Amino acid sequence: MRILIVDDHFVVRKGIHQILMEEFPSAYMDEAADAEHMLKKILEQEWDLVISDLSMPGRSGLDVLPQLKSIKPKLPVLIMSIHPEDHYAVRVIKSGAAGYLSKDLAPDELVTAVKTVVGGKKYITPTVAEKLAHALNKKTELPSHEYLSDREFSVLKLLASGKSVSEIAENMYLSVNTISTYRTRLLVKMNLKTNADLTLYAMEHQLI
């Protein structure tokens, strides 16, 4: 089995590597520190599984997932994140990931998740399954943030956590004008006016 581990933190990559080696001692594993290096390795070699962090400098795991799936549609991708599954799991699954795993659960659930997705199934917790069912029910009225694009949602969370437009631009490797455009767009979609409104909304919906 060939596994590509993608995370911008060296210690996290090594921790994942160590957990998996205990269960899959004959597996070949390689690492990448960001989305661009991940795509390069995927184009150069064949893989059975990609385990990718959600939040990385530059393009996030969620941003790059559609491109990755267009290149290798059958390659299973397991997304890991420090964020609770309530925040991103449904978006990640809808974007083509084979599963979403909170890093807090990784020591206990990582091997199970890997076996599940490599076996051709989705790794979905009962909580995520319930949210997916609600999302598929068009009669269910969803909160405003569920109608944002993935990039708009990422900007929302960063703004609500107190980051400035320039800080977000630097973090996401985008221009200040681009981030400002996303901010304006999501404010209109959510019928809000200020960053304070965004922060209050995010707190009420437990997004931060």
C-alpha positions in Angstrom: 0.0 0.0 0.0 1.3 3.5 -1.0 0.2 6.4 1.3 0.9 10.1 0.9 0.8 12.1 4.1 0.2 15.8 3.7 0.5 18.3 6.6 2.5 21.5 7.1 3.7 20.3 10.5 6.6 17.9 10.6 5.6 16.4 14.0 2.1 15.7 12.8 3.4 13.9 9.6 5.7 11.8 11.7 3.0 11.0 14.2 0.7 9.8 11.4 3.5 7.8 9.8 4.3 6.1 13.1 0.7 5.1 13.8 0.3 3.6 10.3 3.6 1.8 10.3 2.5 -0.2 13.4 -0.5 -1.5 11.5 0.9 -1.5 8.0 4.6 -2.3 8.4 5.1 -3.1 4.7 3.4 0.1 3.4 5.4 2.7 1.5 4.8 6.2 2.8 5.9 9.6 1.6 5.2 13.1 2.8 4.4 16.6 1.5 4.2 19.9 3.4 1.6 21.7 1.3 -1.0 21.4 -1.4 1.4 22.2 -4.3 3.9 19.5 -3.3 1.1 17.1 -2.8 -0.2 17.6 -6.4 3.4 17.3 -7.7 3.8 13.9 -6.0 0.4 12.7 -7.2 1.3 13.5 -10.8 4.6 11.8 -10.5 3.6 8.6 -8.7 0.7 6.3 -8.1 -0.9 6.2 -4.6 -3.5 4.1 -2.9 -4.4 6.8 -0.4 -3.8 10.5 0.4 -4.2 11.7 4.0 -4.3 15.5 3.9 -4.6 18.2 6.5 -7.5 20.6 6.0 -5.7 23.9 7.0 -2.4 24.6 5.4 -0.5 27.7 4.3 -1.5 28.7 0.7 -4.2 26.4 -0.7 -6.1 24.4 2.0 -7.0 20.8 1.7 -10.6 21.8 0.9 -9.4 24.2 -1.9 -7.2 21.7 -3.6 -9.6 18.7 -3.3 -11.6 19.3 -6.5 -8.4 19.6 -8.5 -6.9 16.5 -6.9 -10.1 14.5 -7.7 -10.2 15.7 -11.3 -6.6 14.4 -11.7 -7.1 11.1 -9.9 -10.9 10.6 -9.5 -10.5 7.1 -8.0 -7.8 8.0 -5.5 -9.3 8.0 -1.9 -8.5 11.2 0.1 -8.9 11.2 3.9 -9.0 14.7 5.3 -7.8 15.4 8.8 -8.4 18.5 10.8 -8.3 20.2 14.2 -11.7 21.6 13.4 -14.8 19.7 14.8 -16.6 17.7 12.1 -19.6 19.9 12.5 -17.7 22.7 10.7 -16.2 21.0 7.7 -17.1 17.3 7.4 -20.1 17.7 5.1 -18.3 20.2 2.8 -15.4 17.8 2.6 -17.4 14.8 1.7 -19.5 16.7 -0.8 -16.2 17.9 -2.4 -15.1 14.3 -3.0 -13.2 13.2 0.1 -13.6 9.6 1.2 -13.7 10.7 4.9 -13.1 13.3 7.5 -11.3 12.7 10.7 -10.7 15.0 13.6 -7.1 15.0 14.7 -8.2 14.5 18.3 -9.5 11.1 17.3 -6.6 10.1 15.1 -4.7 7.9 17.6 -7.9 5.8 18.0 -9.6 6.0 14.6 -6.9 6.6 12.0 -6.3 2.9 11.3 -10.0 2.2 11.0 -10.5 5.2 8.7 -7.7 4.1 6.5 -9.0 0.5 6.2 -12.4 1.8 5.4 -11.5 4.2 2.6 -8.9 2.0 1.1 -11.6 -0.7 1.0 -13.6 1.6 -1.2 -16.1 2.9 1.4 -16.6 6.3 3.0 -15.5 6.9 6.5 -18.4 8.7 8.0 -19.3 9.0 11.6 -23.0 8.9 12.8 -22.9 12.6 13.4 -21.7 13.4 9.8 -24.2 10.9 8.4 -27.0 12.7 10.1 -25.8 16.1 8.8 -25.5 14.7 5.2 -29.1 13.4 5.4 -30.3 16.9 6.5 -28.3 18.5 3.7 -29.9 16.2 1.1 -33.3 17.1 2.3 -34.2 20.2 0.3 -37.0 21.0 2.6 -34.6 21.4 5.5 -33.8 25.1 6.1 -30.1 25.5 6.4 -28.3 28.3 8.2 -26.8 31.0 6.1 -23.2 29.8 6.2 -24.1 26.5 4.6 -24.8 28.4 1.3 -21.3 29.9 1.2 -18.7 28.6 -1.1 -15.8 26.7 0.5 -13.5 29.7 0.1 -16.1 32.1 1.4 -16.6 29.8 4.4 -12.9 29.8 5.1 -12.7 33.6 5.0 -15.7 33.8 7.3 -14.1 31.7 10.0 -10.8 33.7 9.8 -12.6 37.1 9.9 -14.8 35.9 12.8 -11.7 34.8 14.7 -10.3 38.3 14.5 -7.9 38.1 11.5 -7.6 41.2 9.3 -8.1 41.1 5.6 -4.4 41.6 5.0 -3.5 38.8 7.4 -6.0 36.4 5.7 -4.6 37.4 2.3 -1.0 36.6 3.5 -2.2 33.3 5.0 -4.0 32.2 1.9 -1.5 33.5 -0.6 -4.1 35.7 -2.2 -4.4 39.5 -2.8 -6.0 41.8 -0.3 -8.5 42.8 -3.0 -9.5 39.2 -3.5 -10.1 38.6 0.2 -12.1 41.9 0.3 -14.2 40.6 -2.5 -14.9 37.4 -0.6 -15.7 39.3 2.5 -18.2 41.5 0.6 -19.8 38.5 -1.1 -20.3 36.5 2.1 -21.7 39.6 4.0 -24.3 40.0 1.3 -25.2 36.3 1.2 -25.6 36.2 5.0 -27.4 39.6 5.2 -24.8 40.9 7.7 -22.9 44.3 7.7 -19.8 44.2 9.8 -17.0 41.9 11.1 -18.6 42.1 14.5 -21.8 40.7 13.0 -19.8 37.9 11.5 -18.1 37.1 14.9 -21.4 37.1 16.7 -22.9 34.8 14.0 -19.9 32.4 14.2 -20.2 32.2 18.0 -23.9 31.6 17.9 -23.4 28.7 15.4 -20.3 27.4 17.2 -18.0 28.0 14.2 -15.2 29.4 16.4 
